[in-house]
């Protein structure tokens, strides 16, 4: 009986290892030190060059998330605030996106696998931008968007619960 038990234990371990390699966790948030006194607790700080978003907490700490940022000439810096929060939002391509991809439909319904907004979105006051999830998790950590901030779906769900409308957002180079 002992060799059978060890065989099954080894087989279960192998299955778990393979499953974690094939389906890596998208949730990449981590608690980190954050001593930049310019930003008050509750502020979202985007560091474009790092491709990281920080939610500033009390006690010189922040929650850090991996993100995708705007591609060359599309990323933005400056101040904004969250104007609205949506779960499974519909998406309508901007005029610029439509010029580059004329085959896109006028609207992609929320929850559709080809909806680039993922599971949730928070619109920003500085134009046609949002912080949103993505159905393309391999884009995280890259400069690929038209200016929106993309997060893994698990991460946008986490951040979505932690912030409110009017939360300040500061994007740095």
For each residue, the residues with C-beta under 8 A, 3 or more apart:
1: 4 5
2: 5 6
3: 6 7
4: 1 7 8
5: 1 2 8 9
6: 2 3 9 10
7: 3 4 10 11
8: 4 5 11 12
9: 5 6 12 13
10: 6 7 13 14
11: 7 8 14 15
12: 8 9 15 16
13: 9 10 16 17
14: 10 11 17 18
15: 11 12 18 19
16: 12 13 19 20
17: 13 14 20 21
18: 14 15 21 22
19: 15 16 22 23
20: 16 17 23 24 25
21: 17 18 24
22: 18 19
23: 19 20
24: 20 21
25: 20 28 154
26: 137 140 152 153 154 155
27: 152 154 155 158
28: 25 65 66 140 152 155
29: 63 64 65 155 158
30: 63 64
31: 57 61 62 63 64
32: 54 61 62 63 64
33: 60 61 62
34: 39 54 56 57 60 61 62
35: 60
36: 39 45
37:
38:
39: 34 36 43 45 56 170
40: 43 56 168
41: 56 57 58
42: 55 56 163 167 168
43: 39 40 55 56 167 168 169 170
44: 53 54 55 56 82 131 159 163 167 168 169 170
45: 36 39 53 54 56 62 170 172
46: 52 53 54 67 69 149 169 170 171 172
47: 50 51 52 53 54 172
48: 51 69 70 75 77 143 171 172 173
49: 172 173
50: 47
51: 47 48 66 67 68 69 140 141 142 143
52: 46 47 64 65 66 67
53: 44 45 46 47 64 65 67 131 149 151 159
54: 32 34 44 45 46 47 62 63 64 65
55: 42 43 44 62 63 65 159 162 163
56: 34 39 40 41 42 43 44 45 62
57: 31 34 41 61 62 63
58: 41 61
59:
60: 33 34 35
61: 31 32 33 34 57 58
62: 31 32 33 34 45 54 55 56 57
63: 29 30 31 32 54 55 57 158 159 162
64: 29 30 31 32 52 53 54
65: 28 29 52 53 54 55 151 152 155 158 159
66: 28 51 52 140 141 151 152 155
67: 46 51 52 53 140 141 149 150 151
68: 51 134 139 140 141 142 143 144 145 149 150 151
69: 46 48 51 75 142 143 144 145 149 150
70: 48 74 75 76 143 145 146 147 148
71: 74 75 143 144 145 146
72: 75 143
73:
74: 70 71 145 146 147
75: 48 69 70 71 72 143 147 171
76: 70 126 127 129 147 171
77: 48 171 172 173
78: 126 170 171
79: 126 168 169 170 171
80: 124 125 126 129 168 169 170 171
81: 124 125 166 167 168 169
82: 44 85 122 123 124 125 131 163 164 165 166 167 169
83: 123 124 125 165
84: 122 123 165
85: 82 120 121 122 160 164 165
86: 89 110 117 120 121 122 123
87: 110 119 120 160
88: 110 111 115 119 120
89: 86 110 115 117 120 121 132
90: 107 108 109 110 115 117
91: 107 108 110 115 116 117
92: 106 107 108
93: 97 98 101 104 106
94: 97 98 128 146
95: 98 99
96: 99 100 146
97: 93 94 100 101 104 146
98: 93 94 95 101 102 104
99: 95 96 102
100: 96 97
101: 93 97 98 104
102: 98 99
103:
104: 93 97 98 101 108
105: 108
106: 92 93
107: 90 91 92
108: 90 91 92 104 105 112 114 115 116
109: 90 112 115
110: 86 87 88 89 90 91 115 117
111: 88 115
112: 108 109 115
113: 135
114: 108 135
115: 88 89 90 91 108 109 110 111 112 118 135
116: 91 108 132 134 135 136
117: 86 89 90 91 110 120 121 130 132 133 134
118: 115 121 132 133 134 135 150 151 153 156
119: 87 88 133 153 156 157
120: 85 86 87 88 89 117 132 133 153 156 157 160
121: 85 86 89 117 118 130 131 132 133 156
122: 82 84 85 86 130 131 132 159 160 163
123: 82 83 84 86 129 130
124: 80 81 82 83 127 129 130 131 169
125: 80 81 82 83
126: 76 78 79 80 129
127: 76 124 147
128: 94 147
129: 76 80 123 124 126 147 148 149
130: 117 121 122 123 124 148 149
131: 44 53 82 121 122 124 148 149 151 156 159 169
132: 89 116 117 118 120 121 122 148 149 150 151 156
133: 117 118 119 120 121 150 151 152 153 155 156 157
134: 68 116 117 118 137 139 140 150 151 152 153
135: 113 114 115 116 118 153
136: 116 139 150
137: 26 134 140 152 153
138:
139: 68 134 136 142 144 145 150
140: 26 28 51 66 67 68 134 137 150 151 152
141: 51 66 67 68
142: 51 68 69 139
143: 48 51 68 69 70 71 72 75
144: 68 69 71 139 150
145: 68 69 70 71 74 139 148 149 150
146: 70 71 74 94 96 97
147: 70 74 75 76 127 128 129
148: 70 129 130 131 132 145
149: 46 53 67 68 69 129 130 131 132 145
150: 67 68 69 118 132 133 134 136 139 140 144 145
151: 53 65 66 67 68 118 131 132 133 134 140 155 156 159
152: 26 27 28 65 66 133 134 137 140 155 156
153: 26 118 119 120 133 134 135 137 156 157
154: 25 26 27 157 158
155: 26 27 28 29 65 66 133 151 152 158 159
156: 118 119 120 121 131 132 133 151 152 153 159 160
157: 119 120 133 153 154 160 161
158: 27 29 63 65 154 155 161 162
159: 44 53 55 63 65 122 131 151 155 156 162 163
160: 85 87 120 122 156 157 163
161: 157 158
162: 55 63 158 159
163: 42 44 55 82 122 159 160 167
164: 82 85 167
165: 82 83 84 85
166: 81 82
167: 42 43 44 81 82 163 164
168: 40 42 43 44 79 80 81
169: 43 44 46 79 80 81 82 124 131
170: 39 43 44 45 46 78 79 80
171: 46 48 75 76 77 78 79 80
172: 45 46 47 48 49 77
173: 48 49 77
